[in-house]
Amino acid sequence: MLGVGKRGVMAKSKIAVGDTDSLIALVCKEDANHIKAKNISKWLLSQGYEVVYPNTAILETITTLKRALNLPDKAELVNTRYLQGTLSIEYIDEKIQKLASQRFSRTNSKKNTIFDAIVAETAVELGAEYIFSFDSWYSKEGFKLVVANLD
């Protein structure tokens, strides 16, 4: 399961914003979080949540799969799903990017990236209840991870 559906025109729905690590875990059976990601995805679907990925998370996922993990077939799978419209996407605008840049400038961690800050600000913009990620930084920033809900 890569996506929950196509996001409607700002319809109020139950939303979880997905991060790159969740998408990688879903498509890579070898990933340490693969089973957990599948279970989370099933739970979100059963509870009526839509998983929305910032477009930057899709780009980061494809790049990471191809370049860093040397999994071009998995990168192509994500790209194909994107092109088919089976992933719900939120295209980042200037407002989200600026807010993300401000959030990023306040973080001291070398581990967290501007892309993480974009996920966070997308969650704020969409009024998401959860972030679908395995990164504890989001909890430190005041967001609820789906993982914490299922543990």
HELIX and SHEET records of a PDB file:
HELIX    1   1 THR A   20  VAL A   27  1                                   8    
HELIX    2   2 HIS A   34  SER A   46  1                                  13    
HELIX    3   3 ASN A   55  THR A   63  1                                   9    
HELIX    4   4 THR A   64  ALA A   68  3                                   5    
HELIX    5   5 PRO A   72  GLN A   84  1                                  13    
HELIX    6   6 GLU A   94  SER A  105  1                                  12    
HELIX    7   7 ILE A  114  LEU A  126  1                                  13    
HELIX    8   8 TRP A  137  LYS A  140  1                                   4    
HELIX    9   9 VAL A  146  LEU A  150  1                                   5    
SHEET    1   A 4 SER A  88  GLU A  90  0                                        
SHEET    2   A 4 TYR A  49  PRO A  54  1                                        
SHEET    3   A 4 LYS A  14  GLY A  18  1                                        
SHEET    4   A 4 TYR A 130  PHE A 132  1                                        
END                                                                             
